[in-house]
Every structure is written in C-alpha cells, then in structure tokens.
C-alpha cells in the first residue's frame, strides 16, 4: 500500500467540507474572526443568499501586510500558540481552518489595515491559490469578500438551498450574533432586507431581535453561584412559544446549543406549559474556560461541561428565582402573578425587526386555567387505551387508594364504543340522555349499556369529516374574516410559511405576507369560521416546523389543526337542543368513533360490569 501526501488544494477542500457547509457557515466564521479582532461595528452584505456574494467589514485591529498571506495557510491562527492554550480557549475562532477552507471553494479577497500602519494591503485568492498581494489604501480594520461559492465544485453547489432559504439562515445567524454580542453594532444588508442593532447592551439586543412585546413579557435572570454566573432574560409562564426557535444559550460570549441547558430550563416550566409550547429565553452563562470544552466539532456549536450536573442545577435555580421566587416550593403556580403586557400601537421605524409570534394577541388566562381539566380528560382517554404515561400514573396513584387504583380497577373492563360497535351498532340518538360530567362528557344509556361521549372530540370529528368531504369533492367553501388575523413569526418560520401558502390556499386558508415577518389570515374554510385563530396559528407553526413534508400529510394535519381550533373548550355549556343535534348528527353520519388525533370519542360499560364494581354480582 502506497501512502500519498495530499497537496494543499485537496486537504483544504476536505477541511472545507467540515467548515464550509453553506453561505451561513462562511458568515459565521468571518464574523467570529471580526469579533476576536476587537471589532465594535460589523457590517454584513450578501447577494444571492450569500452564494454569489458575501462581504464582511469590521473596525477591528486589522492584519499586518506581511501576515496577510499567512492568514490563508492551513492551521495558521493568532488565537493559540501552544498545546496548553486549548484548555483555556477564550476566543470564538482558534482552529486556523476558516480562511484556507473558504479560499479553496470560492473566490476571496481581503483588504486590511492594522492600527500601526499608514497603508493597508490587499490579497486575492482564486481556486485556493493567491493571485494578488499588494499595498492599497484602506480604513482601519478588515474587509473580506467571498464570491462564486462552489462555482468550481458543482457536486457541492447542487446541495445548497435556494437563495431565499440560504439568506434566511444567514439572517437567523446574525440574530444569534446580536444576542451573543449585545455591545457590538451589527448591520445586515441583502436584496430583500436590512437590519441593524444599536450595540447598547442586552436589552437593546433583545428588542432588536424580538421586539417590544417580548421585552415586556420577560423577566431578568441573575444568579452567581461560583464559578458560574448566569444573566439574561426568560419569559413569563403565560408568554410561551410554539417552537424552540426562541431559545438562546450564550456561554462565554459564544452562541451554542446544549440539550442539557435546554432541558434544565424546560423542567422548570414543564408543569405550566400547554401542549407544544416552549419557553423563550436568552441566557448568558459565564464560567472558567477550562470547565467547558468548545473544541468538540468544527462548527463550535456543541460544548461539553466538566460538571454537567452543576451547570444544569444552577441554570434551573436561576430560572426559578427569576420567574417566581416561590416556584421551587410551590406545587401550583399562581398564574395571576404573571400579567401579559400587550404592545402599544406604535411604529418603531424598524420594519426588519423580528417580533414575537403573538405580539398582538394576549395569552388566554382561560386556556391556562383549563390545563388541569384538560389533563384529567387526557388521563381518562389514556386509561381507555391502557397506556397511561408515567406522569399521569403518578397523578392517579396520588388520588386513589393503594388497593384500588384506577388502572387496576378499570383497565380490564373499559372498552371503547368503537370496539363494542363491532358487535352491535352504536346510535347515540337512540340512547337516553342522562346528563353531563365535568361539562365535557355526555352520559347516555341504552338497553344494558352506559356510554360516556366526549362532546368535544365528537364535534371535532364531525368538523373534520365535513372539511375532508368538501375538499375531496372540490366543493370547499371559504369564509372571509371581517378583520384579518395578523401574526408575526421568526425569519425561519416566515420562509417556511411562504413556501407553503399555495398548499394552505388549496385547503381553504388564505395566508398572505403582510410585511417581512408578518402574515395575515384573511379567510378560512366555512366549517371552521368560528375557530380560535391564535390556537390555529400556534399549531400551524408546529406543523411547518415538523419533519413531515408530504403534501398529503400536510393537508391532513392542517385540517386537524383547524378542526381542533374550531371545537369549543370545556367552558362551553351546551344546552339540551345542542346536545340532541350533536347526537343526531353522530348517528346520521355513523362517524368513526375516534377523533382525528386518534383519541376515542366514546367509551362504554355494561350493566353487568357496573354491578361488579358494587359487588352486586361476583
């Protein structure tokens, strides 16, 4: 076997495969270099989503003329000198791979002037080879221009996203950089958007990225538990988000991803979160450099901690202290302590600013108050299916005797009405209406059977079937909204919604852009005219962020979300005529006795089974 020594143009391209994944990774590396150079102002300009053109300008310390070619050599860096430096990394960049990797897959030029020089210098690279190195006039700092990314590597270029998607990735990256470096002025410019931050501290950075409403509905986080110091912002329990896109972790000035820290925050909010809702937070965590390893992956997004348990517990305590000093001891959160602050109607003169998802809509106190009842409803359904979750099993064990738990008494005799109807037809309208439990479950009697019908699941199923029939028969009717529902989203979510507007329209939902990250919902299917718009849009965000992109699955889940939002909650008290109408339509349609999400609509007991409970028969 012959061992080959690879030439520079080959191993640089191999390294580029890890460092340069897309235009956003180039921007990340170059902006981090600018920050390491002490820049207080950084400008980013792109064209074609960064595929055609990227320019990064900073006012940092600059590079000496003679050192400019050295900067493009593999593993050449000003950040570390010896092996021990790897245990105390305080800079964002340190590998010395970025510039040579970028130059191997694109055309690169750099103009720079150091503080002790009257003249600047210029260096150019094409296909990994230097084509120019000369003196020139330049302002203090560095400007790097990257053009024609992957132009000579078609196999790599074809895997890039379309320019608008690549631009969104860059813009999201800049938002992260603004939050991680709140005292640095950032300016961003492309064909479709402009953005700037003031560099006046953490609050101004939070405002620039998320807007005034988020600023009003967050509380400051501050905790010092040496050697760890934590600061930042976290949301009120009444102001959560439908995706995890609003969670930000900055460790020693570096934006990172950490499942451990995310879980620590989530664990504090978990008892008070509605389904598919997540906390918003921006956490600044400072600790000795030797207690966190950032040298895990070339992307430098993942980190490892010397004491993970210490970090997680400190973060959790910081969040508890910020949200509610009593939260650590109290079992129930007093939701009245957390008032939603709606935004004042005014213009900030920043059409580019990313605002919160529900900036114009206050959180529903009623929905929050119902969470306990909804949990009970879910427990009953899960017992029917013999799959009680761990948390719900604990609740059951806490509220029943040791010898007669809900699970042991009922799991073997509960049956769904769907199972029973395999033997006999279940026609709700033929049953005798007995009454209603918890303003949710209708109690019916027929012959020797007792039925419990979830009125809301039944309503949801009927709506879903109507909507599906209208769609399949191409007779879908829509209902214009008197006042279009306006909602704001993140840059990434805006891109996904814009890509699917035709699919939404096909299903009867009129969603159109109303600004850079703002959309309007102007009409909905006729069957869902009275739905909860806020709940529907929340589910819409979860839907577009899901991994499943099949058009058919998208259509079905979109209709399910609409029907769920159209169904009235437990607060509705149906009168007898409305109940009769519901039961009549259930019988007429002979609906499948499971809601669109798979939960049973009805469960039944025989008279014999009930008599066994009371020991009337053995």
Order of alpha helices (4+ residues) and beta strands (2+ residues): alpha-alpha-beta-beta-alpha-beta-beta-beta-beta-alpha-alpha-beta-beta-alpha-alpha-beta-beta-beta-beta-alpha-beta-beta-beta-alpha-alpha-alpha-alpha-alpha-beta-alpha-beta-beta-beta-alpha-beta-alpha-alpha-beta-beta-alpha-alpha-alpha-beta-alpha
